[in-house]
Amino acid sequence: MLTDLQRIEHMIENAELLLSFSTDITEAEYASSVEKQYAMKFAFVMLGEDAASISEELKLKYPSIPWQSIKGMRNIIAHDYDKTDKEFIWDAVIKEMEPLRQKLLQIKSELEKNI
């Protein structure tokens, strides 16, 4: 079983992947690239898997992280993938991913201090 620290590290990795997938491309290029769309969807699924497995204690300690929303997005992509709107995913990456990554890095730093 993975620790909260390991889960946070995985979340950071997937956030960074999502950011890298959106670097140096336009929304139109993303919309026309099935590969980019699938890559982003998979990274969101992985992000949600880790978010869902974070301890309740840590979730309560860091309420600024939208744990339930991240898990919910994972569920929509994994189970209702035909309803997944590619523009919604693009917007989530462009608007939300860097702030999320920054918060996760701070949590990681705090967890590492307690080791």
Secondary structure, DSSP 4 states (H G I P E B T S, - for coil): ---HHHHHHHHHHHHHHHHHHTTT--HHHHHT-HHHHHHHHHHHHHHHHHHHHS-HHHHHH-TTS-HHHHHHHHHHHHH-GGG--HHHHHHIIIIIHHHHHHHHHHHHHHHHHT-
